[in-house]
Amino acid sequence: MLKKWFILSFFLYLLVVPLWSSENKGTYGVVELTGTVNPVNTDYVIKAIKFSQDHSHSFIVIQLNTPGGLMSSMRSLITAILTAKIPVVVYTFPKGAQAASAGGFIMLAGNVKAMAPGTEIGAMHPVSPMLDFMKKDKRGDPNGIMEKKVLNDTVAYAKSLAQKRGRNVKWARRAVKDAISSSYLEAKKLNVVDLIVEDMADLLQKLNGRKIDFNGKTFKFQTENLAPHVFQMTWKEKLVNKLADPQIIFFLFIIAIGGIVMEIKNPGIIVPGILGGLSLILFLLGIKIIPINALGLVLIILSFVLFILELYFISYGLLTVGGLISFVVGAMILFESPLQGGGLPLSTIAAMAFVVLAFVFILIRAGVRVLKTRVTTGKAGLIGEEAIAIADFENRGQVRIHGEIWTAEFPGTVSKGELFTVEEVRGMTLKINKIDR
């Protein structure tokens, strides 16, 4: 009996194990890189790559959709891709996505590069409001030394990635030097990318059986029955990632200054103070993620000071012009990144400059006018008002003002019905002076 059970168990093992193993051959990683390339989402992707290689995933797919971002974050991610112990597939996804600026470099770094229909890649020319790439020398290169340095370094980096992965080096050079972009079909034709795929299922199908050179050895993709391990940001990471956007950080700073200034000028409103305080806290958190130029910050603060001084002193617009120039220059250099998406667009700077001017000259001016308006209530409101003597007196007597009878002091003789102006209020006694008629 025992022998029969043993034989039956053995045959069941031979049937079940192959079926189980055929459906559990392994896993592959899937991680998204969406939005600007910044320290938060690149660190998130780097951690996903490390997790996948530590847990023996067959490969990892980076779903890419970015307009660009910070050079430092881009380089950190590319280093992780180049040194990964498993193949990294970079897929511009979904349809209509872009791999622009920093995204183009990340695409070039992938072991396999794929694009969905309707996507584009390129526009990798460095940009900076402090660098003028428009002025050219006789050879057509940037005229300035710093411009040449930044451009040549960026071109060399793109070419090295293309050479490393066997891509079109000429295209990589032009994408940086001339800022060209290519559609998904053009990129495939020019040997910039490997595959055009509709979706993840199509990607797995076209990867299956594909051979690549991986760290000097041949790697063959086996995608049948692989299970995806999809990485998801936590809610904290998503929140911090939202803050790691130069435009969001800039808006928070403007709101913080505006709210705090309003609360100082008009104590007791409360709401602007709370809003400004919260914005300041979030701004400080944001600049820990994305470093800022301290000089740019100082210039923006200086612009607010100049705007407010314009309300108190007659400068015939000079303080306003100085504040506007200080604001624009400060905003332009607040975030330093030679790649698109890592700084503030000029359209954003112009819009915020208009908002700040409107805020200063409408809201704050209204507050200043209120402060300058003479007080008309309480004892202070009596100064300058007209009082009439209700009886004859000498040096000290009674007068009527606002329908009330007050004790008044006057150095001399006063006749009933004489008119006076209040010069000072001393406790419950008024110091008065005659009105010359």
DRENDRENBA-368778 format. One record per residue: x, y, z of N, C-alpha, C in turn. Coordinates in steps of 0.02 Angstrom, whole numbers, padded with zeros to 5 digits, always signed. Layout:
XYZXYZXYZ/...
end
This chain:
+00042-00061+00000+00000+00000+00000+00044+00063+00000/+00094+00062+00042+00140+00119+00047+00177+00128-00019/+00194+00072-00050+00229+00075-00114+00186+00108-00168/+00120+00092-00168+00075+00121-00217+00069+00197-00208/+00064+00219-00144+00060+00291-00130+00123+00327-00152/+00179+00294-00143+00243+00324-00162+00247+00334-00238/+00225+00282-00275+00227+00285-00348+00179+00339-00373/+00118+00342-00343+00068+00392-00363+00093+00463-00349/+00124+00473-00291+00151+00539-00273+00206+00559-00321/+00247+00511-00341+00302+00525-00386+00276+00549-00454/+00224+00515-00479+00196+00535-00544+00161+00603-00540/+00127+00617-00483+00096+00682-00474+00149+00737-00472/+00206+00723-00442+00261+00772-00439+00287+00787-00509/+00293+00734-00550+00318+00744-00618+00269+00785-00660/+00204+00781-00644+00154+00819-00682+00148+00891-00658/+00148+00901-00592+00135+00967-00563+00195+01013-00568/+00254+00990-00552+00314+01034-00550+00328+01067-00617/+00326+01031-00674+00337+01066-00737+00284+01120-00751/+00220+01106-00732+00168+01156-00743+00180+01217-00699/+00199+01205-00637+00211+01260-00590+00270+01302-00612/+00323+01269-00633+00384+01306-00652+00374+01343-00717/+00330+01316-00762+00319+01351-00826+00281+01416-00816/+00242+01420-00760+00204+01480-00747+00239+01527-00698/+00298+01507-00673+00334+01547-00624+00408+01549-00642/+00421+01567-00704+00490+01568-00727+00528+01628-00699/+00494+01679-00676+00529+01737-00650+00488+01800-00656/+00520+01856-00643+00487+01921-00643+00531+01972-00679/+00500+02027-00695+00536+02085-00722+00507+02147-00689/+00547+02199-00683+00526+02259-00649+00496+02310-00698/+00449+02350-00673+00419+02405-00712+00416+02466-00667/+00446+02521-00688+00446+02582-00648+00434+02642-00694/+00396+02691-00670+00380+02751-00710+00427+02808-00691/+00447+02846-00742+00482+02910-00731+00442+02962-00770/+00398+02996-00733+00353+03045-00764+00364+03114-00735/+00362+03164-00778+00373+03233-00755+00446+03252-00760/+00464+03307-00727+00532+03331-00732+00580+03282-00698/+00640+03278-00725+00692+03236-00695+00720+03274-00636/+00705+03250-00576+00727+03283-00514+00753+03232-00465/+00782+03254-00409+00812+03207-00361+00763+03156-00334/+00699+03174-00327+00651+03128-00297+00636+03070-00343/+00613+03085-00405+00593+03028-00448+00653+02989-00475/+00711+03021-00482+00770+02982-00504+00794+02936-00448/+00791+02959-00385+00809+02916-00329+00761+02857-00325/+00698+02871-00338+00646+02818-00338+00661+02766-00392/+00680+02787-00452+00696+02741-00507+00760+02703-00492/+00810+02737-00464+00873+02703-00446+00861+02649-00395/+00819+02662-00346+00802+02612-00296+00767+02552-00328/+00724+02566-00378+00689+02512-00413+00739+02468-00451/+00787+02499-00483+00839+02461-00519+00877+02417-00471/+00897+02445-00414+00935+02407-00365+00894+02350-00337/+00829+02362-00323+00785+02310-00298+00779+02253-00348/+00771+02271-00412+00763+02220-00464+00825+02176-00470/+00883+02207-00468+00944+02167-00476+00958+02126-00412/+00940+02153-00354+00949+02115-00292+00901+02056-00286/+00844+02062-00320+00794+02008-00316+00792+01967-00381/+00846+01971-00419+00855+01928-00478+00800+01934-00529/+00774+01995-00539+00727+02006-00593+00764+01998-00660/+00730+01974-00710+00762+01963-00775+00788+02028-00805/+00748+02081-00800+00765+02147-00824+00717+02197-00794/+00726+02260-00808+00680+02311-00783+00663+02359-00840/+00600+02381-00842+00576+02428-00893+00563+02495-00860/+00594+02548-00886+00580+02616-00863+00531+02647-00913/+00471+02661-00891+00422+02695-00933+00434+02770-00927/+00457+02800-00981+00482+02869-00979+00434+02918-01013/+00422+02974-00979+00384+03029-01007+00405+03093-00972/+00452+03130-01002+00480+03188-00968+00498+03244-01017/+00489+03307-00997+00512+03363-01038+00585+03382-01024/+00615+03350-00974+00685+03365-00956+00691+03375-00881/+00745+03405-00861+00755+03416-00790+00826+03434-00772/+00846+03414-00712+00911+03432-00685+00967+03387-00712/+01022+03418-00730+01079+03381-00756+01107+03332-00704/+01113+03355-00642+01141+03312-00589+01099+03250-00578/+01032+03258-00577+00988+03200-00567+00991+03153-00627/+00993+03182-00687+00998+03142-00748+01061+03099-00748/+01117+03129-00730+01180+03092-00730+01180+03037-00678/+01149+03050-00620+01145+02998-00567+01107+02938-00592/+01050+02950-00626+01010+02896-00652+01047+02858-00708/+01080+02894-00752+01116+02862-00807+01172+02819-00780/+01206+02842-00729+01259+02801-00697+01230+02736-00670/+01171+02740-00640+01138+02680-00613+01119+02633-00670/+01097+02660-00727+01079+02618-00785+01140+02584-00814/+01194+02622-00822+01255+02595-00853+01289+02543-00809/+01281+02548-00744+01313+02501-00698+01266+02447-00672/+01204+02445-00697+01156+02395-00674+01179+02324-00692/+01161+02278-00649+01180+02207-00659+01128+02169-00699/+01074+02202-00716+01022+02174-00759+01009+02223-00815/+00985+02200-00873+00970+02246-00928+00916+02296-00909/+00924+02358-00933+00874+02410-00921+00844+02430-00988/+00778+02420-00994+00741+02438-01054+00708+02506-01041/+00722+02556-01083+00691+02621-01076+00638+02628-01130/+00577+02639-01109+00519+02639-01153+00483+02706-01148/+00483+02746-01201+00445+02809-01201+00372+02792-01208/+00335+02802-01155+00266+02777-01148+00229+02823-01102/+00163+02834-01111+00118+02805-01160+00120+02842-01227/+00072+02828-01270+00068+02863-01334+00061+02938-01322/+00100+02977-01359+00099+03049-01349+00150+03074-01299/+00188+03028-01268+00238+03047-01218+00300+03076-01253/+00346+03103-01214+00406+03131-01242+00468+03109-01202/+00523+03106-01238+00588+03095-01206+00632+03153-01226/+00615+03212-01199+00648+03274-01219+00704+03291-01171/+00753+03327-01196+00808+03353-01155+00841+03297-01114/+00835+03299-01048+00864+03247-01006+00837+03178-01024/+00774+03176-01046+00744+03112-01065+00779+03081-01124/+00804+03122-01171+00841+03095-01227+00905+03061-01206/+00941+03090-01158+01002+03059-01132+00986+02992-01098/+00932+02991-01059+00913+02930-01024+00895+02875-01074/+00860+02894-01128+00844+02845-01180+00908+02816-01210/+00957+02859-01225+01019+02835-01255+01056+02787-01208/+01047+02794-01144+01083+02752-01096+01054+02682-01089/+00992+02671-01109+00960+02606-01100+00992+02551-01141/+00989+02490-01115+01014+02432-01153+00970+02419-01214/+00905+02429-01205+00857+02425-01260+00814+02487-01256/+00803+02518-01315+00764+02580-01317+00702+02568-01359/+00644+02583-01330+00581+02573-01365+00538+02635-01360/+00497+02646-01411+00452+02704-01411+00382+02684-01432/+00333+02715-01401+00264+02704-01421+00247+02750-01478/+00198+02733-01520+00177+02777-01574+00155+02846-01547/+00172+02898-01585+00153+02965-01565+00201+02998-01516/+00257+02966-01501+00306+02994-01455+00363+03027-01493/+00404+03065-01457+00461+03098-01489+00521+03099-01441/+00579+03111-01471+00641+03111-01432+00687+03166-01459/+00726+03197-01415+00775+03246-01437+00772+03311-01399/+00787+03367-01433+00788+03434-01403+00833+03434-01341/+00895+03410-01350+00940+03400-01294+00991+03457-01286/+00979+03512-01321+01024+03570-01316+01019+03601-01247/+01076+03619-01216+01073+03652-01151+01042+03721-01156/+01005+03740-01106+00974+03806-01103+00988+03837-01036/+00997+03903-01036+01008+03939-00974+00998+04013-00987/+00959+04047-00944+00948+04119-00953+01012+04159-00944/+01062+04129-00911+01125+04164-00899+01177+04150-00953/+01160+04106-01000+01206+04090-01055+01173+04108-01121/+01211+04142-01164+01184+04163-01229+01214+04119-01284/+01175+04069-01304+01198+04024-01357+01183+04051-01427/+01149+04108-01430+01130+04135-01495+01189+04169-01530/+01233+04199-01492+01291+04232-01523+01341+04180-01546/+01358+04182-01611+01402+04132-01640+01467+04163-01663/+01520+04121-01664+01583+04143-01692+01584+04126-01767/+01642+04134-01798+01647+04123-01870+01633+04050-01889/+01646+04004-01845+01635+03933-01860+01564+03910-01843/+01524+03956-01816+01455+03938-01799+01447+03911-01729/+01502+03911-01690+01499+03889-01621+01481+03947-01576/+01458+03933-01514+01442+03989-01468+01502+04035-01460/+01488+04098-01453+01541+04148-01451+01576+04151-01382/+01538+04139-01329+01566+04144-01261+01602+04081-01239/+01652+04090-01196+01691+04033-01171+01647+03987-01129/+01608+04015-01084+01565+03974-01041+01513+03936-01082/+01485+03969-01132+01437+03936-01176+01469+03877-01213/+01530+03887-01238+01566+03833-01272+01579+03775-01224/+01598+03792-01164+01614+03741-01114+01553+03697-01099/+01497+03730-01086+01435+03692-01069+01412+03651-01129/+01411+03681-01188+01387+03647-01248+01432+03588-01266/+01497+03598-01268+01543+03545-01287+01542+03487-01238/+01535+03502-01174+01531+03449-01124+01468+03408-01134/+01412+03442-01148+01348+03407-01157+01349+03365-01221/+01379+03392-01274+01386+03354-01337+01428+03291-01326/+01484+03298-01291+01527+03241-01278+01491+03187-01238/+01450+03208-01190+01414+03159-01149+01364+03120-01192/+01328+03155-01235+01279+03122-01278+01315+03074-01326/+01370+03095-01355+01408+03052-01401+01434+02990-01366/+01458+02998-01305+01485+02941-01268+01431+02889-01254/+01370+02912-01238+01315+02865-01226+01296+02830-01291/+01294+02867-01346+01277+02836-01411+01330+02785-01431/+01393+02801-01420+01447+02755-01437+01444+02692-01393/+01429+02702-01329+01425+02646-01282+01371+02597-01303/+01314+02622-01326+01258+02579-01344+01252+02565-01419/+01301+02588-01458+01299+02574-01530+01243+02611-01566/+01229+02672-01544+01176+02712-01575+01205+02761-01625/+01162+02800-01655+01182+02849-01706+01216+02909-01672/+01282+02910-01676+01321+02962-01643+01308+03031-01674/+01301+03032-01740+01289+03095-01775+01223+03125-01752/+01172+03084-01745+01107+03108-01722+01113+03136-01651/+01149+03099-01607+01157+03121-01537+01191+03189-01534/+01241+03199-01577+01276+03263-01579+01229+03319-01601/+01189+03307-01653+01143+03358-01678+01087+03372-01628/+01065+03321-01591+01012+03330-01542+01032+03379-01488/+01098+03380-01473+01123+03426-01424+01143+03493-01456/+01184+03489-01508+01211+03550-01538+01158+03591-01574/+01113+03558-01610+01063+03593-01650+00992+03586-01621/+00986+03551-01565+00921+03543-01531+00869+03509-01575/+00889+03462-01619+00840+03429-01661+00800+03379-01621/+00740+03365-01644+00697+03313-01615+00674+03267-01671/+00659+03206-01652+00637+03156-01702+00575+03121-01677/+00531+03105-01725+00472+03065-01708+00493+02993-01695/+00447+02954-01671+00462+02884-01655+00485+02846-01718/+00453+02860-01776+00472+02826-01838+00541+02849-01862/+00554+02914-01857+00619+02940-01877+00674+02913-01832/+00660+02909-01767+00710+02883-01720+00727+02811-01735/+00678+02771-01755+00691+02700-01772+00731+02696-01837/+00714+02737-01885+00749+02736-01950+00821+02759-01943/+00833+02806-01898+00901+02834-01889+00943+02795-01838/+00919+02737-01817+00956+02695-01770+00968+02731-01703/+00916+02768-01681+00919+02799-01616+00886+02753-01564/+00832+02720-01585+00798+02672-01541+00793+02605-01577/+00774+02554-01537+00773+02486-01564+00703+02464-01587/+00653+02483-01548+00587+02455-01560+00532+02507-01560/+00480+02495-01601+00418+02533-01597+00365+02483-01573/+00337+02497-01514+00289+02449-01485+00227+02486-01462/+00171+02452-01465+00106+02482-01448+00096+02490-01374/+00114+02438-01336+00102+02438-01264+00150+02389-01231/+00141+02376-01167+00186+02332-01131+00182+02260-01157/+00122+02238-01175+00116+02169-01201+00155+02162-01266/+00150+02213-01309+00187+02212-01372+00262+02216-01359/+00281+02255-01308+00353+02260-01291+00380+02192-01270/+00344+02156-01227+00368+02091-01205+00372+02042-01263/+00324+02046-01307+00324+02000-01365+00385+02013-01410/+00401+02077-01422+00456+02093-01466+00524+02085-01432/+00525+02087-01366+00587+02074-01330+00604+02000-01328/+00553+01959-01328+00564+01887-01320+00611+01859-01374/+00664+01829-01351+00713+01799-01396+00765+01848-01422/+00758+01912-01406+00805+01963-01430+00871+01957-01392/+00926+01963-01428+00993+01958-01399+01027+02026-01399/+01059+02042-01344+01097+02105-01339+01165+02091-01307/+01210+02136-01318+01275+02133-01284+01267+02167-01216/+01277+02128-01163+01268+02155-01096+01331+02143-01056/+01367+02197-01044+01431+02195-01007+01479+02144-01036/+01484+02143-01103+01532+02098-01136+01507+02028-01148/+01446+02013-01127+01417+01946-01136+01351+01952-01173/+01331+01898-01204+01268+01897-01241+01211+01882-01192/+01161+01926-01193+01101+01915-01152+01042+01905-01198/+01004+01851-01184+00945+01836-01224+00883+01845-01180/+00837+01888-01204+00774+01900-01168+00728+01839-01174/+00703+01817-01118+00652+01765-01115+00593+01793-01076/+00542+01815-01112+00487+01851-01080+00424+01810-01070/+00423+01748-01095+00363+01707-01088+00350+01690-01015/+00287+01702-00995+00264+01686-00927+00298+01726-00872/+00332+01781-00890+00362+01823-00839+00307+01865-00805/+00314+01873-00740+00266+01913-00702+00296+01983-00688/+00257+02036-00699+00285+02103-00686+00286+02120-00612/+00339+02153-00591+00342+02181-00524+00338+02257-00534/+00279+02286-00522+00268+02357-00536+00284+02397-00473/+00329+02444-00480+00348+02487-00424+00300+02547-00421/+00279+02564-00360+00233+02620-00350+00262+02667-00298/+00257+02732-00311+00277+02781-00261+00228+02780-00202/+00254+02790-00142+00210+02799-00085+00179+02869-00088/+00129+02882-00048+00096+02948-00050+00145+03003-00028/+00193+02985+00017+00243+03034+00038+00290+03051-00020/+00310+02999-00056+00354+03011-00114+00318+03053-00167/+00254+03039-00177+00216+03077-00227+00211+03150-00206/+00200+03162-00141+00194+03231-00117+00260+03268-00125/+00315+03236-00104+00380+03268-00109+00400+03278-00182/+00380+03231-00224+00395+03237-00296+00360+03298-00326/+00299+03312-00302+00264+03371-00325+00302+03435-00306/+00332+03433-00246+00369+03491-00222+00435+03499-00259/+00460+03445-00289+00525+03447-00323+00517+03472-00394/+00477+03523-00402+00467+03555-00467+00485+03628-00459/+00532+03654-00499+00553+03724-00492+00495+03773-00492/+00445+03762-00535+00389+03809-00538+00348+03808-00473/+00337+03748-00445+00299+03742-00383+00337+03777-00326/+00403+03765-00323+00444+03796-00271+00441+03872-00277/+00445+03896-00338+00443+03968-00351+00376+03998-00329/+00321+03964-00347+00255+03988-00328+00248+03990-00251/+00272+03938-00218+00268+03935-00145+00306+03994-00113/+00363+04010-00142+00403+04066-00115+00366+04132-00122/+00336+04143-00180+00299+04205-00192+00239+04210-00145/+00203+04154-00137+00145+04153-00092+00168+04166-00020/+00224+04136+00000+00250+04145+00068+00266+04219+00081/+00301+04251+00036+00318+04322+00045+00255+04365+00046/+00210+04353-00002+00149+04392-00006+00106+04385+00056/+00097+04324+00080+00055+04313+00139+00084+04343+00202/+00150+04336+00211+00182+04363+00271+00182+04439+00270/+00195+04469+00211+00194+04542+00206+00125+04570+00221/+00073+04537+00195+00004+04560+00208-00012+04557+00282/+00010+04503+00315-00004+04495+00386+00033+04547+00427/+00094+04564+00408+00132+04615+00444+00101+04684+00435/+00079+04699+00374+00050+04764+00360-00020+04771+00389/-00056+04715+00395-00125+04716+00420-00134+04661+00473/-00105+04670+00532-00109+04618+00584-00181+04599+00601/-00191+04534+00610-00257+04511+00629-00298+04481+00574/-00276+04488+00511-00314+04457+00456-00310+04380+00462/-00253+04355+00485-00241+04285+00502-00232+04240+00441/-00281+04240+00396-00278+04194+00338-00215+04203+00297/-00196+04265+00276-00134+04272+00238-00073+04249+00277/-00072+04261+00342-00016+04239+00383-00009+04164+00385/-00066+04130+00394-00064+04056+00396-00043+04028+00328/-00073+04056+00275-00056+04033+00207+00017+04046+00192/+00042+04105+00210+00112+04121+00198+00158+04076+00238/+00141+04063+00301+00182+04019+00343+00187+03948+00316/+00129+03920+00297+00129+03852+00269+00169+03849+00203/+00161+03901+00161+00197+03903+00098+00272+03907+00111/+00292+03945+00162+00363+03951+00178+00392+03884+00200/+00354+03847+00241+00377+03781+00263+00386+03734+00203/+00336+03733+00159+00341+03690+00100+00398+03713+00054/+00408+03778+00049+00464+03804+00009+00531+03780+00037/+00539+03784+00102+00601+03761+00133+00612+03687+00122/+00557+03648+00123+00563+03577+00108+00583+03566+00035/+00554+03606-00010+00569+03599-00081+00641+03614-00097/+00670+03667-00066+00739+03685-00083+00790+03637-00052/+00767+03594-00008+00812+03540+00016+00818+03486-00037/+00767+03481-00080+00766+03431-00133+00802+03458-00195/+00783+03519-00215+00814+03551-00273+00853+03612-00249/+00918+03610-00253+00959+03667-00229+00943+03730-00270/+00947+03787-00236+00934+03850-00270+00995+03895-00264/+00996+03946-00306+01049+03996-00306+01032+04049-00254/+01074+04056-00202+01060+04103-00148+01055+04174-00174/+01095+04191-00224+01093+04259-00252+01025+04272-00284/+00998+04222-00319+00931+04230-00349+00878+04243-00296/+00884+04208-00240+00836+04217-00184+00841+04287-00156/+00902+04311-00146+00912+04378-00119+00884+04431-00166/+00893+04422-00231+00868+04470-00280+00792+04474-00279/+00759+04417-00271+00686+04417-00269+00661+04452-00206/+00693+04439-00150+00674+04473-00088+00685+04548-00095/+00742+04567-00125+00757+04638-00136+00703+04671-00179/+00678+04634-00229+00626+04663-00272+00564+04681-00232/+00544+04639-00184+00485+04655-00142+00499+04717-00100/+00560+04722-00074+00577+04780-00034+00571+04844-00075/+00597+04842-00137+00594+04900-00181+00522+04917-00199/+00481+04867-00211+00411+04879-00227+00375+04915-00169/+00388+04892-00108+00355+04922-00050+00381+04993-00038/+00446+05004-00047+00474+05071-00039+00442+05120-00089/+00424+05096-00147+00392+05139-00197+00327+05168-00171/+00295+05133-00125+00231+05156-00098+00241+05212-00047/+00301+05218-00020+00314+05268+00032+00354+05328+00008/+00393+05318-00045+00436+05371-00069+00422+05386-00143/+00428+05449-00161+00418+05470-00231+00483+05459-00269/+00485+05410-00313+00546+05396-00352+00532+05401-00426/+00470+05421-00443+00449+05426-00513+00459+05361-00551/+00446+05305-00516+00448+05240-00549+00515+05205-00548/+00568+05238-00523+00635+05207-00524+00638+05146-00478/+00607+05151-00419+00607+05094-00373+00568+05035-00403/+00514+05050-00438+00475+04996-00470+00516+04962-00524/+00549+05001-00566+00590+04973-00620+00646+04931-00590/+00678+04957-00537+00732+04919-00505+00706+04855-00475/+00647+04858-00444+00617+04797-00415+00599+04746-00468/+00574+04770-00525+00555+04724-00579+00616+04690-00608/+00670+04728-00619+00732+04699-00645+00760+04648-00595/+00760+04667-00532+00785+04622-00480+00745+04557-00477/+00678+04563-00484+00635+04504-00482+00649+04457-00541/+00651+04485-00601+00661+04444-00661+00729+04410-00660/+00782+04447-00645+00850+04418-00644+00854+04365-00589/+00826+04380-00530+00827+04331-00475+00791+04267-00493/+00733+04273-00526+00695+04213-00546+00733+04173-00599/+00768+04208-00644+00804+04174-00698+00862+04133-00672/+00894+04156-00619+00953+04120-00594+00937+04080-00530/+00873+04079-00510+00855+04044-00448+00871+03970-00451/+00856+03939-00508+00872+03868-00518+00923+03863-00574/+00978+03829-00561+01031+03824-00610+01032+03753-00639/+01010+03747-00700+01014+03683-00736+01022+03698-00810/+01073+03668-00843+01082+03682-00914+01035+03644-00959/+00989+03605-00931+00943+03567-00972+00872+03594-00965/+00834+03587-01019+00764+03608-01019+00726+03570-00965/+00681+03607-00931+00641+03576-00879+00671+03583-00810/+00734+03607-00805+00766+03613-00741+00766+03684-00713/+00737+03730-00750+00734+03800-00728+00663+03827-00736/+00658+03893-00732+00592+03926-00739+00584+03953-00809/+00530+03935-00842+00517+03963-00909+00506+04039-00904/+00526+04074-00956+00517+04147-00957+00444+04166-00952/+00400+04124-00981+00328+04138-00976+00304+04138-00904/+00330+04091-00864+00312+04087-00793+00338+04148-00756/+00400+04167-00770+00430+04225-00737+00390+04288-00753/+00372+04298-00817+00334+04357-00837+00266+04359-00803/+00232+04301-00801+00166+04298-00770+00170+04314-00696/+00219+04287-00662+00225+04299-00590+00246+04371-00576/+00287+04401-00620+00305+04471-00611+00243+04515-00614/+00199+04500-00660+00136+04538-00666+00093+04529-00604/+00088+04467-00579+00048+04453-00519+00077+04490-00459/+00143+04489-00452+00175+04523-00395+00162+04598-00398/+00169+04627-00457+00156+04699-00464+00084+04716-00446/+00038+04675-00469-00033+04686-00453-00044+04681-00378/-00013+04631-00348-00020+04620-00276+00005+04680-00236/+00065+04704-00254+00096+04759-00217+00057+04823-00225/+00038+04839-00287+00008+04904-00299-00067+04907-00290/-00098+04850-00276-00170+04850-00262-00182+04835-00188/-00159+04778-00166-00174+04757-00097-00133+04796-00046/-00067+04798-00057-00025+04831-00007-00037+04906-00006/-00046+04936-00065-00060+05008-00068-00124+05024-00030/-00174+04980-00036-00237+04991+00002-00223+04990+00076/-00180+04943+00098-00162+04940+00169-00125+05002+00192/-00079+05027+00151-00042+05087+00168-00088+05147+00174/-00136+05151+00129-00184+05207+00131-00224+05206+00196/-00243+05145+00217-00280+05139+00279-00239+05164+00337/-00174+05146+00337-00130+05166+00391-00120+05242+00392/-00119+05272+00332-00108+05344+00328-00171+05384+00342/-00229+05352+00341-00292+05387+00353-00297+05408+00427/-00316+05469+00438-00320+05494+00507-00373+05456+00546/-00358+05440+00608-00404+05403+00651-00463+05447+00668/-00523+05420+00662-00584+05460+00675-00624+05432+00734/-00597+05383+00769-00633+05355+00826-00588+05359+00888/-00620+05356+00947-00582+05358+01009-00554+05427+01023/-00510+05431+01074-00480+05494+01093-00438+05523+01037/-00401+05479+01002-00358+05503+00948-00399+05536+00893/-00463+05514+00886-00506+05543+00835-00529+05613+00850/-00518+05638+00913-00539+05705+00932-00490+05758+00908/-00427+05738+00896-00376+05787+00877-00394+05817+00809/-00394+05885+00808-00411+05921+00747-00485+05936+00741/-00525+05908+00784-00597+05920+00781-00616+05988+00811/-00675+06010+00795-00698+06076+00818-00738+06070+00883/-00723+06114+00931-00757+06114+00996-00785+06184+01009/-00840+06189+01046-00872+06253+01061-00879+06261+01137/-00861+06322+01161-00865+06335+01233-00939+06341+01254/-00958+06308+01308-01028+06310+01330-01039+06361+01385/-00984+06393+01407-00989+06446+01458-00924+06485+01459/-00928+06545+01490-00866+06584+01497-00821+06549+01547/-00755+06550+01534-00708+06524+01583-00638+06552+01569/-00595+06544+01616-00526+06567+01609-00479+06509+01626/-00437+06493+01578-00386+06439+01584-00416+06368+01582/-00471+06359+01615-00500+06291+01618-00575+06295+01622/-00609+06257+01577-00681+06258+01576-00708+06200+01536/-00771+06207+01513-00803+06152+01477-00820+06172+01406/-00813+06121+01361-00830+06130+01291-00871+06071+01267/-00908+06083+01212-00947+06029+01183-00914+06007+01118/-00906+05941+01109-00876+05912+01049-00909+05845+01035/-00933+05835+00972-00968+05773+00953-01027+05760+00998/-01061+05814+01024-01119+05806+01067-01101+05788+01138/-01036+05786+01155-01014+05769+01222-00982+05830+01254/-00986+05834+01321-00955+05889+01358-00888+05866+01386/-00836+05902+01370-00768+05886+01392-00739+05945+01430/-00694+05929+01476-00655+05981+01511-00598+06002+01465/-00589+06067+01457-00538+06092+01411-00493+06143+01446/-00432+06147+01421-00383+06195+01448-00363+06243+01392/-00363+06309+01411-00341+06360+01363-00307+06416+01401/-00248+06436+01382-00211+06488+01419-00240+06558+01405/-00295+06574+01439-00325+06640+01427-00400+06638+01443/-00433+06694+01424-00504+06701+01437-00544+06675+01377/-00598+06637+01393-00640+06607+01342-00711+06632+01352/-00744+06651+01297-00814+06673+01299-00859+06616+01274/-00919+06616+01300-00968+06566+01279-00980+06569+01204/-00981+06511+01171-00994+06508+01099-00932+06513+01056/-00873+06526+01086-00812+06529+01046-00794+06460+01020/-00763+06459+00960-00745+06395+00929-00670+06383+00937/-00654+06320+00948-00585+06299+00958-00571+06234+00918/-00507+06219+00909-00487+06153+00882-00448+06115+00936/-00458+06050+00936-00424+06008+00986-00354+05993+00961/-00304+06010+01003-00234+05997+00985-00206+05935+01019/-00232+05919+01077-00204+05863+01114-00256+05837+01163/-00253+05773+01177-00297+05741+01226-00254+05715+01283/-00265+05742+01343-00228+05721+01402-00276+05689+01451/-00279+05622+01448-00327+05588+01491-00398+05607+01471/-00435+05641+01518-00503+05663+01504-00506+05739+01493/-00448+05769+01480-00444+05841+01470-00417+05857+01400/-00448+05907+01368-00428+05925+01301-00387+05989+01304/-00334+05991+01265-00296+06052+01256-00319+06084+01191/-00346+06146+01194-00379+06175+01136-00344+06240+01115/-00360+06261+01054-00333+06323+01028-00387+06357+00987/-00388+06424+00987-00440+06461+00953-00434+06453+00878/-00494+06456+00846-00496+06454+00773-00499+06526+00748/-00453+06545+00707-00452+06613+00679-00503+06617+00622/-00548+06665+00627-00600+06673+00575-00585+06734+00533/
end
